Amino acid sequence: MAEPAWWDGVVEGVTRYRTEHPTNLTGAAFAAETVRDGRLVGAVGPGWDHRTICEIGSMTKTIIAATLLTVLEERDLLDVDRPVHTLPGMDLFAADPVKRQIVVRHLLQHTSGLPHFQHYTEWPATACNDPAGGPPACADPDLDLGPTSAWIGAPGLTNECVSTGRACRPARTVDLDTVSAHIMRTYPVTTSSPPGSAYTYSTVNYIVAARIVECLVGRSVNLVVKEKLLDPLQMRDSFFVAVDSGDPVLDARLGEGTTDDQRARIADLTLITRHGGLPPEMAPGPDGGWDKLRRRWRFVNPDGGMYSTVGDLLNFLGMLREGGVFQGRRILSRSIVGLMTQDQGHGHTLGFGFRRQPTPYGQGPGTLEYLGYKMTYFWMDPAAHDPLLGVFLSQRLPNITVNTNLNDGMHVIFRVFVPAVTTGAFGWQTAASASA
């Protein structure tokens, strides 16, 4: 199938932006798909092409949501209003009268009231944090995977100190069971937003969701994701563990068989922070920068740590567009697809952001979308005549919590790429594309 002329305009627009703003966009891979025009893929920047692998950040959450719903359904437990503390292995919420109110829906919709990034001085006193003292600092006697930051609320990024029951250890050096248990015991529910009352984004909702998967299946969540979704959807370049740890027991439990070729295709991270260094909430690796391979990590980072490509992500979106079917095989039930694609309130489905009204960038009502921390994005516009799928992957890190320049990072996505794709695919002009 020949590429339509409008796609040339999309590629030209992203290329022009990169030429004019080289420090804000060193490279990107991007794609769109409709039934009419098929799959369209482009890339800009040295070393970038359709096979480039990126950390997709919070877009990982949609994959975890689909996996959790599948595992619950397989065990006749698919009741998203079921209290979390009643599920196997989740009784850590049982002792707290507020946390007892948290149900599965709240985790997947960010309405649990669990907090996100906060400076340690604003965090309650715990065995691993003294808000009146110095910044939390802990070390593992066997591993140096980088320092801890002074921020708490996203263990993989902050490498925060978590309690093992005997000592405090950096989050990256312990497993999901330990990190999630620490979260369930010590993370407070925001008093102004009790469970179910309001949308309050917290990445750790999905760490708890991943714990449910592990407790139900008895295997590492990343291998359950691979079995239930990645392999059936032929997402061959999607994984969580880039490098084996060297511990044969751990690697047997976590390893995904990632190859040297795949590791070589993982893109570097470009800093577009105001000061040119890692943002304060993000703990560096042992060499002082971000370790894109996450060498020797024991924590699989289910809330934001998946690697993927534009083609793999289109496979996932395409399966949802087809009602849960991929290449004639049912992957997700109609019930799960409904939960993931239909408005569940609070501006979200159970897995995606949901737009009730047209977006400022041209997408129509009912658009499903998710943005990743490192400036990655995908969406599905369910236009009745031909649903539009879109993916944009870069590896650009802005300031988020302090002195934010997030808009600088998002400009190319929402003022250049999305409007151009929407205009081209649907044949109309948006306000955003007219002013970009």
C-alpha positions as CSV (number, residue, x, y, z in Angstrom):
1,M,0.0,0.0,0.0
2,A,1.5,3.4,-1.0
3,E,1.8,6.0,1.7
4,P,-0.8,8.8,1.4
5,A,0.4,12.2,0.6
6,W,-0.7,13.6,3.9
7,W,1.8,11.4,5.7
8,D,4.7,13.2,3.9
9,G,3.4,16.4,5.5
10,V,3.5,14.8,9.0
11,V,7.1,13.6,8.5
12,E,8.1,17.0,7.1
13,G,6.5,18.8,10.0
14,V,8.4,16.7,12.6
15,T,11.6,17.0,10.7
16,R,11.3,20.8,10.4
17,Y,10.6,21.0,14.2
18,R,13.8,19.0,14.9
19,T,15.8,21.2,12.6
20,E,14.6,24.3,14.3
21,H,14.8,22.9,17.9
22,P,17.6,20.4,17.9
23,T,18.3,20.6,21.6
24,N,14.6,19.9,22.4
25,L,14.2,16.9,20.0
26,T,17.3,14.9,19.1
27,G,15.3,12.1,17.7
28,A,11.9,10.4,17.5
29,A,10.0,7.5,16.0
30,F,6.3,8.0,15.3
31,A,3.5,6.2,13.6
32,A,-0.2,6.3,12.7
33,E,-2.7,3.8,11.4
34,T,-6.1,3.7,9.9
35,V,-7.9,1.0,8.1
36,R,-8.0,3.1,5.0
37,D,-4.3,4.1,4.9
38,G,-2.8,1.2,6.8
39,R,0.3,1.6,9.0
40,L,2.5,4.6,8.5
41,V,5.8,5.0,10.3
42,G,8.4,7.7,10.3
43,A,11.6,8.7,12.3
44,V,13.9,11.7,12.6
45,G,17.3,12.0,14.1
46,P,20.6,10.1,13.8
47,G,20.1,6.4,14.7
48,W,16.4,6.6,14.9
49,D,14.1,4.4,12.8
50,H,11.0,2.2,13.2
51,R,13.0,-0.4,15.2
52,T,14.2,2.1,17.8
53,I,13.2,0.9,21.3
54,C,12.2,3.4,24.0
55,E,11.2,3.4,27.6
56,I,7.6,4.3,27.4
57,G,7.1,5.5,30.9
58,S,3.5,5.7,32.2
59,M,2.1,4.2,29.0
60,T,3.2,1.0,30.7
61,K,0.2,1.4,32.9
62,T,-2.3,0.5,30.1
63,I,-0.5,-2.8,29.6
64,I,-0.5,-3.6,33.3
65,A,-4.2,-2.7,33.5
66,A,-5.1,-5.1,30.7
67,T,-3.0,-7.8,32.3
68,L,-4.6,-7.4,35.8
69,L,-8.1,-7.4,34.3
70,T,-7.2,-10.6,32.3
71,V,-5.8,-12.4,35.4
72,L,-8.9,-11.4,37.5
73,E,-11.3,-12.6,34.8
74,E,-9.5,-16.0,34.4
75,R,-10.1,-16.6,38.1
76,D,-13.8,-15.4,38.1
77,L,-12.7,-12.3,40.1
78,L,-13.5,-9.6,37.5
79,D,-15.3,-7.3,39.8
80,V,-13.5,-3.9,39.6
81,D,-15.4,-2.7,42.7
82,R,-14.0,-5.5,44.8
83,P,-12.0,-4.2,47.8
84,V,-8.3,-4.8,47.2
85,H,-7.7,-6.1,50.7
86,T,-10.0,-9.1,50.0
87,L,-7.8,-10.4,47.2
88,P,-5.1,-13.0,47.8
89,G,-1.9,-11.5,49.3
90,M,-3.4,-8.0,49.6
91,D,-4.4,-8.0,53.3
92,L,-1.9,-5.2,54.1
93,F,-4.7,-2.8,53.4
94,A,-7.1,-4.5,55.8
95,A,-5.9,-2.9,59.0
96,D,-6.4,0.7,57.8
97,P,-10.1,1.8,57.7
98,V,-9.5,4.2,54.8
99,K,-7.3,1.8,52.8
100,R,-9.9,-0.9,53.2
101,Q,-12.1,1.3,51.0
102,I,-9.7,1.1,48.0
103,V,-11.1,-1.1,45.3
104,V,-9.6,-2.4,42.0
105,R,-11.3,0.4,40.1
106,H,-9.6,3.1,42.2
107,L,-6.1,1.7,41.4
108,L,-6.6,1.6,37.7
109,Q,-8.4,5.0,37.6
110,H,-6.1,6.9,39.9
111,T,-8.9,7.5,42.4
112,S,-7.4,5.6,45.4
113,G,-6.1,8.8,47.1
114,L,-2.6,7.4,47.3
115,P,0.0,10.2,46.8
116,H,2.5,10.9,44.1
117,F,5.8,12.9,44.2
118,Q,6.4,14.7,47.4
119,H,9.5,16.0,49.0
120,Y,10.6,14.0,52.0
121,T,10.0,16.9,54.3
122,E,6.3,16.7,53.4
123,W,6.1,12.9,53.9
124,P,5.0,11.3,57.1
125,A,7.6,9.9,59.4
126,T,8.3,6.2,58.7
127,A,11.0,3.7,59.5
128,C,12.8,5.0,56.3
129,N,12.0,8.7,56.5
130,D,12.5,11.4,59.0
131,P,10.8,14.6,57.7
132,A,12.6,16.7,60.3
133,G,16.0,15.3,59.6
134,G,18.2,15.0,56.6
135,P,17.2,13.5,53.2
136,P,16.6,9.8,53.3
137,A,19.7,7.8,52.5
138,C,20.2,4.1,52.5
139,A,22.4,1.6,50.7
140,D,22.4,-2.1,49.8
141,P,25.5,-3.9,51.1
142,D,25.8,-5.8,47.8
143,L,24.6,-3.5,45.1
144,D,25.2,0.1,44.1
145,L,22.4,1.1,41.7
146,G,22.6,4.8,42.4
147,P,21.6,7.1,45.3
148,T,18.2,7.9,46.6
149,S,16.6,11.2,45.9
150,A,15.0,13.6,48.4
151,W,11.6,12.9,46.8
152,I,9.2,10.1,47.5
153,G,6.3,8.7,45.5
154,A,7.7,6.9,42.4
155,P,10.1,4.2,43.7
156,G,11.8,3.3,40.3
157,L,12.6,6.9,39.5
158,T,13.4,8.2,43.0
159,N,15.1,5.0,44.2
160,E,13.5,5.8,47.5
161,C,14.3,3.9,50.7
162,V,11.9,1.1,51.3
163,S,11.6,-1.1,54.3
164,T,12.4,-4.8,54.0
165,G,11.1,-5.4,57.5
166,R,14.6,-5.6,58.8
167,A,16.3,-2.6,57.2
168,C,15.8,0.2,54.6
169,R,17.1,-0.5,51.1
170,P,17.0,1.4,47.8
171,A,13.9,0.5,45.9
172,R,15.9,-0.6,42.8
173,T,17.7,-3.3,44.8
174,V,14.6,-5.1,46.0
175,D,11.8,-6.9,44.3
176,L,8.2,-5.8,43.6
177,D,6.9,-7.7,46.5
178,T,9.0,-5.7,48.9
179,V,8.4,-2.3,47.2
180,S,4.6,-2.9,47.0
181,A,4.4,-4.1,50.6
182,H,6.2,-0.9,51.7
183,I,3.8,1.2,49.7
184,M,0.7,-0.5,51.2
185,R,2.0,-0.2,54.7
186,T,3.4,3.4,54.7
187,Y,1.9,5.5,51.9
188,P,-0.9,7.6,53.3
189,V,-4.2,8.1,51.6
190,T,-4.7,11.8,50.8
191,T,-7.2,13.0,53.4
192,S,-8.7,15.5,51.0
193,S,-9.4,12.8,48.4
194,P,-10.7,9.6,50.1
195,P,-10.9,6.5,47.8
196,G,-13.2,7.0,44.9
197,S,-14.0,10.7,45.4
198,A,-11.5,12.3,43.0
199,Y,-8.8,11.8,40.4
200,T,-5.4,12.1,42.1
201,Y,-2.6,10.8,39.9
202,S,-0.3,8.4,41.6
203,T,2.1,6.1,39.8
204,V,2.2,3.7,42.7
205,N,-1.4,2.7,42.1
206,Y,0.0,0.5,39.4
207,I,2.7,-1.0,41.6
208,V,-0.1,-2.2,43.9
209,A,-2.0,-3.4,40.8
210,A,1.1,-5.4,39.7
211,R,1.3,-6.9,43.1
212,I,-2.2,-8.3,42.7
213,V,-1.1,-10.0,39.5
214,E,1.9,-11.6,41.2
215,C,-0.1,-12.7,44.2
216,L,-2.8,-14.3,41.9
217,V,-0.4,-16.0,39.5
218,G,2.7,-16.6,41.6
219,R,5.1,-15.4,38.9
220,S,6.8,-12.1,38.2
221,V,4.4,-9.6,36.7
222,N,6.7,-8.9,33.7
223,L,6.5,-12.6,32.6
224,V,2.7,-12.6,33.1
225,V,2.5,-9.5,30.8
226,K,4.7,-11.3,28.3
227,E,2.5,-14.4,28.3
228,K,-0.9,-12.7,28.3
229,L,-0.2,-9.8,26.0
230,L,3.2,-9.3,24.5
231,D,3.6,-12.7,22.9
232,P,0.0,-13.0,21.6
233,L,0.2,-9.5,20.1
234,Q,3.6,-10.2,18.5
235,M,5.1,-7.3,20.5
236,R,8.6,-8.8,20.1
237,D,10.5,-5.7,21.0
238,S,8.6,-5.0,24.2
239,F,10.0,-6.0,27.6
240,F,10.8,-4.8,31.1
241,V,14.2,-6.3,31.8
242,A,16.9,-5.2,29.5
243,V,19.9,-6.9,31.2
244,D,20.0,-9.9,33.4
245,S,21.3,-9.3,36.9
246,G,23.7,-12.2,37.0
247,D,21.9,-13.8,39.9
248,P,20.7,-17.1,38.3
249,V,17.7,-17.4,40.7
250,L,16.6,-13.9,40.1
251,D,17.1,-14.1,36.4
252,A,15.0,-17.3,36.2
253,R,12.2,-15.4,37.8
254,L,12.5,-12.1,35.9
255,G,14.5,-12.7,32.7
256,E,12.8,-12.2,29.3
257,G,15.5,-13.2,27.0
258,T,16.3,-9.7,25.8
259,T,19.0,-9.8,23.1
260,D,22.1,-7.8,22.3
261,D,20.4,-6.5,19.2
262,Q,17.5,-5.2,21.3
263,R,19.8,-3.6,23.8
264,A,21.7,-1.9,21.0
265,R,18.4,-0.4,19.7
266,I,17.4,1.3,23.0
267,A,17.5,5.0,22.5
268,D,19.6,7.4,24.7
269,L,17.8,9.8,27.0
270,T,18.1,13.5,26.1
271,L,17.9,16.0,29.0
272,I,15.8,19.0,28.3
273,T,15.7,20.2,31.9
274,R,16.3,23.8,32.6
275,H,19.7,23.2,34.2
276,G,20.7,20.4,31.9
277,G,20.9,17.7,34.5
278,L,18.5,15.1,35.9
279,P,15.5,16.6,37.6
280,P,15.7,16.5,41.4
281,E,13.0,13.8,41.8
282,M,14.9,11.4,39.6
283,A,17.8,9.4,41.2
284,P,20.7,8.8,38.8
285,G,22.4,5.5,38.3
286,P,25.8,4.7,39.8
287,D,27.6,6.6,37.1
288,G,25.7,9.8,37.8
289,G,23.4,9.7,34.8
290,W,20.3,7.7,33.9
291,D,21.1,4.0,33.2
292,K,18.9,3.3,30.1
293,L,19.5,-0.4,30.5
294,R,18.6,-0.5,34.3
295,R,21.5,-2.8,34.9
296,R,21.1,-5.2,37.8
297,W,17.7,-3.8,38.9
298,R,15.6,-6.2,40.9
299,F,12.5,-4.0,40.7
300,V,10.7,-4.4,37.4
301,N,9.1,-1.0,37.5
302,P,5.6,-2.0,36.5
303,D,4.2,1.6,36.7
304,G,6.5,3.0,34.1
305,G,9.3,0.7,33.0
306,M,8.3,-1.0,29.8
307,Y,10.4,-0.7,26.7
308,S,8.7,-0.8,23.3
309,T,8.5,0.3,19.7
310,V,6.0,2.2,17.6
311,G,5.0,-1.0,15.8
312,D,4.5,-3.0,18.9
313,L,2.3,-0.3,20.5
314,L,0.2,-0.1,17.3
315,N,-0.4,-3.8,17.7
316,F,-1.8,-3.2,21.2
317,L,-4.0,-0.3,20.1
318,G,-5.1,-2.1,17.0
319,M,-6.3,-5.0,19.2
320,L,-8.4,-2.6,21.2
321,R,-9.8,-1.1,18.0
322,E,-10.9,-4.5,16.9
323,G,-12.7,-5.2,20.1
324,G,-10.0,-7.3,21.7
325,V,-9.1,-9.4,18.6
326,F,-5.7,-9.5,17.0
327,Q,-5.2,-11.4,13.7
328,G,-8.3,-13.4,14.3
329,R,-7.4,-14.4,17.8
330,R,-9.2,-13.0,20.9
331,I,-6.7,-11.5,23.3
332,L,-9.1,-9.5,25.6
333,S,-12.7,-10.3,26.3
334,R,-15.4,-7.8,25.3
335,S,-15.9,-7.1,29.0
336,I,-12.3,-6.0,29.5
337,V,-12.3,-4.0,26.3
338,G,-15.3,-2.2,27.6
339,L,-13.6,-1.3,30.9
340,M,-10.5,-0.1,29.1
341,T,-12.2,1.9,26.3
342,Q,-15.4,3.3,27.8
343,D,-15.9,6.3,30.0
344,Q,-15.6,5.2,33.7
345,G,-15.8,8.8,35.1
346,H,-13.1,11.1,36.4
347,G,-11.8,11.6,32.8
348,H,-10.5,8.0,32.6
349,T,-11.3,4.5,31.6
350,L,-9.7,1.6,33.5
351,G,-6.3,2.0,31.7
352,F,-6.5,5.2,29.6
353,G,-7.3,8.9,29.9
354,F,-10.7,9.5,28.2
355,R,-11.8,12.7,26.4
356,R,-15.5,13.4,26.6
357,Q,-15.1,16.4,24.3
358,P,-12.8,17.0,21.3
359,T,-9.3,17.7,22.3
360,P,-7.6,21.0,21.5
361,Y,-5.3,19.1,19.1
362,G,-8.1,17.8,16.8
363,Q,-8.9,14.4,18.3
364,G,-12.6,13.6,18.7
365,P,-14.7,12.8,21.7
366,G,-14.0,9.3,23.1
367,T,-10.3,9.6,22.4
368,L,-8.2,7.2,24.6
369,E,-4.7,8.5,25.4
370,Y,-1.6,8.2,27.7
371,L,1.5,10.3,28.0
372,G,4.8,9.0,29.3
373,Y,7.3,10.8,31.6
374,K,10.0,10.7,29.0
375,M,7.8,12.4,26.4
376,T,6.1,9.4,24.8
377,Y,2.5,9.3,23.8
378,F,-0.1,7.1,22.1
379,W,-3.8,7.5,21.4
380,M,-6.8,6.1,19.7
381,D,-9.5,8.4,18.2
382,P,-12.5,6.1,17.7
383,A,-13.9,8.0,14.8
384,A,-16.9,6.0,13.5
385,H,-15.8,6.0,9.9
386,D,-12.2,4.8,10.6
387,P,-10.6,4.8,14.0
388,L,-7.2,6.5,14.1
389,L,-4.3,5.1,16.0
390,G,-1.2,7.2,16.8
391,V,2.2,6.7,18.6
392,F,5.0,9.2,19.3
393,L,8.2,8.0,21.0
394,S,11.1,10.2,22.0
395,Q,13.4,10.1,25.0
396,R,13.3,13.6,26.3
397,L,13.4,14.3,30.0
398,P,11.9,17.6,31.2
399,N,11.5,19.1,34.7
400,I,8.3,18.0,36.3
401,T,8.1,18.7,40.0
402,V,10.4,21.7,40.3
403,N,10.7,24.6,37.8
404,T,8.7,22.6,35.2
405,N,9.3,23.0,31.5
406,L,7.0,20.1,30.6
407,N,5.3,22.2,27.9
408,D,8.6,22.5,26.1
409,G,8.8,18.7,25.9
410,M,5.2,18.3,24.9
411,H,5.1,20.9,22.2
412,V,6.2,18.6,19.3
413,I,3.6,16.0,20.3
414,F,0.6,18.2,20.8
415,R,1.3,21.2,18.6
416,V,3.0,19.5,15.7
417,F,2.5,15.7,15.4
418,V,-1.0,15.0,16.7
419,P,-2.7,17.9,14.8
420,A,-0.8,17.0,11.6
421,V,-1.9,13.3,11.8
422,T,-5.5,14.2,12.7
423,T,-5.7,16.7,9.9
424,G,-4.2,14.4,7.4
425,A,-6.1,11.3,8.3
426,F,-9.5,12.9,8.6
427,G,-9.1,15.7,6.1
428,W,-9.9,18.7,8.3
429,Q,-7.9,21.4,9.9
430,T,-7.7,21.9,13.6
431,A,-7.2,25.1,15.6
432,A,-3.9,23.7,16.8
433,S,-2.6,22.8,13.4
434,A,-3.6,26.2,12.1
435,S,-1.5,28.0,14.7
436,A,1.4,25.6,15.1
